[in-house]
Amino acid sequence: MPASDPDLKAYVLTALRDVVSVQFAFNIQDIDVPVALMTSSLASVAGAIQQDRITVRPMSEYTGIAGAGAAYSNDNDTIYVPTDFVSRSPGDLRTYEMGTVIHEGTHAHFDLIAAQHLTHATGEVGAYLVAALYYEARHYAVKPANDTFTLTLLEAARLTSKVRTPGVTLKRPDFANLRAAIVTHYKRLKPAYRGDTIMSGLGVRAP
């Protein structure tokens, strides 16, 4: 496994640390056992990156779904990030890109805890929702548009009001619209996408 790119690693750690001030603690329940998502979840991912249990590599090496802004691979325990993220100036674009890293960091969290009670689409619900909480806290507003990705971001933004109470559990009916938007979006990118496939075989290498 290649080592982390040092500049990208530093950038990802910066993004994951920036979400520390965004306090949240909620559960998503998909199959039977609720899976927790909280601010400390991303701190744990940052720790795994520092220990080189999770690596950070350039997006150019990613071979999964085309068109992704950033990505996480359960198979490789790797976050993939575009190299030009590092050089962005402060502002809305940087906030948006840090949100994409936080999204992928949420997927890394599911891998880190070996979550096996979520389907792929519901895992995406968690990742989009955590990113939406970050955007809201940083006053980044998604501009309305008709493409499937923007519609997904807007659905996630609408759902943040449901996780204001610490410890609340969202069940499928609560996030049905976001989940449907996610399935539509990913099927556009990859027609064979199966959102109801259960996540399995997860687990990040031991330190």
C-alpha positions as a Python dict, from the first residue, in 0.01 Angstrom:
ca = {
    (1, 'M'): (0, 0, 0),
    (2, 'P'): (154, 337, -98),
    (3, 'A'): (214, 583, 182),
    (4, 'S'): (0, 895, 214),
    (5, 'D'): (85, 1194, 1),
    (6, 'P'): (210, 1435, 274),
    (7, 'D'): (42, 1749, 137),
    (8, 'L'): (-291, 1576, 81),
    (9, 'K'): (-270, 1410, 421),
    (10, 'A'): (-220, 1750, 586),
    (11, 'Y'): (-514, 1894, 391),
    (12, 'V'): (-750, 1611, 485),
    (13, 'L'): (-651, 1640, 850),
    (14, 'T'): (-722, 2015, 834),
    (15, 'A'): (-1071, 1947, 696),
    (16, 'L'): (-1147, 1679, 956),
    (17, 'R'): (-1029, 1906, 1236),
    (18, 'D'): (-1240, 2192, 1104),
    (19, 'V'): (-1556, 1991, 1163),
    (20, 'V'): (-1472, 1950, 1534),
    (21, 'S'): (-1651, 2276, 1614),
    (22, 'V'): (-1969, 2145, 1445),
    (23, 'Q'): (-2124, 1952, 1731),
    (24, 'F'): (-2360, 1672, 1627),
    (25, 'A'): (-2464, 1333, 1764),
    (26, 'F'): (-2733, 1132, 1590),
    (27, 'N'): (-2804, 777, 1474),
    (28, 'I'): (-2922, 637, 1144),
    (29, 'Q'): (-3121, 316, 1152),
    (30, 'D'): (-3143, 124, 828),
    (31, 'I'): (-3175, -251, 885),
    (32, 'D'): (-3198, -311, 1258),
    (33, 'V'): (-2913, -174, 1472),
    (34, 'P'): (-2876, 208, 1476),
    (35, 'V'): (-2533, 337, 1375),
    (36, 'A'): (-2403, 645, 1556),
    (37, 'L'): (-2257, 952, 1387),
    (38, 'M'): (-2104, 1222, 1604),
    (39, 'T'): (-1836, 1486, 1595),
    (40, 'S'): (-1587, 1247, 1755),
    (41, 'S'): (-1642, 1001, 1467),
    (42, 'L'): (-1437, 1223, 1237),
    (43, 'A'): (-1177, 1282, 1507),
    (44, 'S'): (-1130, 904, 1514),
    (45, 'V'): (-1081, 902, 1137),
    (46, 'A'): (-822, 1177, 1172),
    (47, 'G'): (-642, 965, 1430),
    (48, 'A'): (-642, 664, 1197),
    (49, 'I'): (-490, 882, 923),
    (50, 'Q'): (-221, 1007, 1157),
    (51, 'Q'): (-141, 644, 1245),
    (52, 'D'): (-131, 557, 871),
    (53, 'R'): (-413, 307, 916),
    (54, 'I'): (-598, 511, 653),
    (55, 'T'): (-394, 659, 370),
    (56, 'V'): (-456, 969, 158),
    (57, 'R'): (-372, 955, -210),
    (58, 'P'): (-430, 1172, -523),
    (59, 'M'): (-770, 1147, -689),
    (60, 'S'): (-595, 1057, -1014),
    (61, 'E'): (-530, 709, -868),
    (62, 'Y'): (-897, 638, -796),
    (63, 'T'): (-1056, 378, -1024),
    (64, 'G'): (-1414, 375, -893),
    (65, 'I'): (-1720, 573, -1005),
    (66, 'A'): (-1625, 841, -1256),
    (67, 'G'): (-1708, 1203, -1180),
    (68, 'A'): (-1653, 1190, -802),
    (69, 'G'): (-1507, 1503, -646),
    (70, 'A'): (-1326, 1294, -383),
    (71, 'A'): (-1360, 931, -280),
    (72, 'Y'): (-1304, 669, -13),
    (73, 'S'): (-1217, 306, -82),
    (74, 'N'): (-1311, 45, 178),
    (75, 'D'): (-1092, -208, -1),
    (76, 'N'): (-781, 10, 19),
    (77, 'D'): (-855, 205, 340),
    (78, 'T'): (-777, 514, 134),
    (79, 'I'): (-922, 863, 92),
    (80, 'Y'): (-864, 1004, -256),
    (81, 'V'): (-848, 1383, -294),
    (82, 'P'): (-771, 1605, -597),
    (83, 'T'): (-427, 1760, -564),
    (84, 'D'): (-556, 2109, -647),
    (85, 'F'): (-769, 2110, -330),
    (86, 'V'): (-450, 2192, -138),
    (87, 'S'): (-388, 2522, -319),
    (88, 'R'): (-739, 2669, -304),
    (89, 'S'): (-783, 3017, -162),
    (90, 'P'): (-1020, 3067, 133),
    (91, 'G'): (-1384, 3115, 43),
    (92, 'D'): (-1691, 2924, -67),
    (93, 'L'): (-1501, 2691, -299),
    (94, 'R'): (-1265, 2583, -24),
    (95, 'T'): (-1558, 2535, 216),
    (96, 'Y'): (-1734, 2321, -43),
    (97, 'E'): (-1425, 2109, -106),
    (98, 'M'): (-1361, 2059, 264),
    (99, 'G'): (-1719, 1939, 287),
    (100, 'T'): (-1647, 1675, 23),
    (101, 'V'): (-1352, 1557, 233),
    (102, 'I'): (-1575, 1542, 541),
    (103, 'H'): (-1825, 1339, 336),
    (104, 'E'): (-1553, 1087, 251),
    (105, 'G'): (-1433, 1096, 611),
    (106, 'T'): (-1780, 977, 713),
    (107, 'H'): (-1743, 677, 482),
    (108, 'A'): (-1404, 614, 644),
    (109, 'H'): (-1576, 619, 983),
    (110, 'F'): (-1817, 345, 873),
    (111, 'D'): (-1518, 143, 756),
    (112, 'L'): (-1328, 213, 1078),
    (113, 'I'): (-1612, 81, 1297),
    (114, 'A'): (-1689, -202, 1050),
    (115, 'A'): (-2053, -92, 1026),
    (116, 'Q'): (-2256, -384, 895),
    (117, 'H'): (-2610, -264, 957),
    (118, 'L'): (-2628, -11, 673),
    (119, 'T'): (-2696, -41, 304),
    (120, 'H'): (-2475, 154, 65),
    (121, 'A'): (-2739, 419, -6),
    (122, 'T'): (-2802, 476, 365),
    (123, 'G'): (-2427, 505, 421),
    (124, 'E'): (-2440, 785, 164),
    (125, 'V'): (-2728, 943, 358),
    (126, 'G'): (-2501, 968, 662),
    (127, 'A'): (-2213, 1113, 460),
    (128, 'Y'): (-2426, 1373, 283),
    (129, 'L'): (-2594, 1471, 607),
    (130, 'V'): (-2268, 1523, 798),
    (131, 'A'): (-2137, 1736, 510),
    (132, 'A'): (-2463, 1935, 511),
    (133, 'L'): (-2422, 2005, 883),
    (134, 'Y'): (-2071, 2133, 811),
    (135, 'Y'): (-2191, 2354, 525),
    (136, 'E'): (-2466, 2498, 740),
    (137, 'A'): (-2224, 2579, 1022),
    (138, 'R'): (-1986, 2748, 774),
    (139, 'H'): (-2273, 2942, 611),
    (140, 'Y'): (-2225, 2774, 275),
    (141, 'A'): (-2552, 2765, 80),
    (142, 'V'): (-2596, 2520, -206),
    (143, 'K'): (-2728, 2703, -512),
    (144, 'P'): (-3044, 2544, -655),
    (145, 'A'): (-3005, 2358, -985),
    (146, 'N'): (-3171, 2066, -1160),
    (147, 'D'): (-2878, 1822, -1179),
    (148, 'T'): (-2906, 1511, -964),
    (149, 'F'): (-2603, 1593, -750),
    (150, 'T'): (-2728, 1939, -654),
    (151, 'L'): (-3074, 1800, -580),
    (152, 'T'): (-2907, 1550, -345),
    (153, 'L'): (-2717, 1829, -166),
    (154, 'L'): (-3038, 2028, -128),
    (155, 'E'): (-3224, 1728, 17),
    (156, 'A'): (-2941, 1681, 267),
    (157, 'A'): (-2962, 2048, 367),
    (158, 'R'): (-3335, 2011, 430),
    (159, 'L'): (-3274, 1713, 658),
    (160, 'T'): (-3037, 1886, 904),
    (161, 'S'): (-3330, 2017, 1107),
    (162, 'K'): (-3415, 1658, 1206),
    (163, 'V'): (-3084, 1603, 1388),
    (164, 'R'): (-3091, 1902, 1621),
    (165, 'T'): (-3171, 1688, 1924),
    (166, 'P'): (-2859, 1503, 2046),
    (167, 'G'): (-2903, 1127, 2022),
    (168, 'V'): (-3199, 1137, 1785),
    (169, 'T'): (-3238, 834, 1558),
    (170, 'L'): (-3335, 878, 1194),
    (171, 'K'): (-3518, 583, 1040),
    (172, 'R'): (-3581, 516, 672),
    (173, 'P'): (-3906, 717, 655),
    (174, 'D'): (-3717, 1018, 797),
    (175, 'F'): (-3457, 1019, 522),
    (176, 'A'): (-3659, 863, 240),
    (177, 'N'): (-3636, 1167, 10),
    (178, 'L'): (-3261, 1202, 53),
    (179, 'R'): (-3208, 831, 1),
    (180, 'A'): (-3417, 838, -317),
    (181, 'A'): (-3219, 1136, -449),
    (182, 'I'): (-2894, 951, -377),
    (183, 'V'): (-3005, 639, -563),
    (184, 'T'): (-3115, 849, -861),
    (185, 'H'): (-2781, 1033, -866),
    (186, 'Y'): (-2560, 727, -840),
    (187, 'K'): (-2762, 530, -1093),
    (188, 'R'): (-2699, 814, -1337),
    (189, 'L'): (-2324, 776, -1279),
    (190, 'K'): (-2331, 396, -1269),
    (191, 'P'): (-2652, 227, -1395),
    (192, 'A'): (-2563, -96, -1209),
    (193, 'Y'): (-2554, 87, -873),
    (194, 'R'): (-2745, -106, -605),
    (195, 'G'): (-2827, 113, -308),
    (196, 'D'): (-2984, -174, -114),
    (197, 'T'): (-2665, -381, -104),
    (198, 'I'): (-2562, -428, 258),
    (199, 'M'): (-2219, -301, 355),
    (200, 'S'): (-1999, -593, 452),
    (201, 'G'): (-1634, -684, 488),
    (202, 'L'): (-1549, -348, 641),
    (203, 'G'): (-1267, -284, 881),
    (204, 'V'): (-954, -70, 877),
    (205, 'R'): (-616, -233, 930),
    (206, 'A'): (-494, -260, 1289),
    (207, 'P'): (-234, -3, 1408),
}
